[in-house]
């Protein structure tokens, strides 16, 4: 029984009192809860760092052989899909691979300046590995779908991938999806006319941008 000076007021039993009672019964006291990792806040677009804007996001697919994810990497200025990286599960290493592969397309065209990498607040993007990769090429910012120039741009590409391609195909495996996204990327970049570009193709705009930068 608790000593008189240890008796809590009615309705005020605290964690310390519970631990004492549990100890008297010979039971293991409950472990303290781990501190919840604070979400990285999105900042106003007026405060975004300078740099060519590159957006990265992942979208989920459920196929016959299980769930998989597709990381999309998009150049905001030209709306070009630089890379689609299909993997079995989300991870920091997959996010880094997707980013590096997408940026290589720009580098191969001679576009080598600093970039601003934009993502949501997923743990793969806020990981130390992905943050380090962003610092190597420029900077990173968490952006919202609702922000002007924010993740809504890539979200529209995600919807096009889902509703105009994947949901119309009979993909049974992750490998089939991986192979199919190559066809989608080529169609999206070189055939589909984009209203935000004055109904031009993203790849044509990217080549124009590369030619302009290389001529400067």
Secondary structure, DSSP 8 states (H G I E B T S, - for coil): ---GGG---TT---HHHHHHHHHHTT------------------GGG--SSEEEEEEEEEEEETTEEEEEEEEEETTTTEEEEEEEESS--HHHHHHHHHHHHHHHHHTT--S-EEEEE-S-HHHHSHHHHHHHHHHEEEEE--TTSTTSTHHHHHHHHHHHHTTGGGS---SHHHHHHHHHHHHHHHHHTS-BGGGTSB-HHHHHHHHHHHHHH-
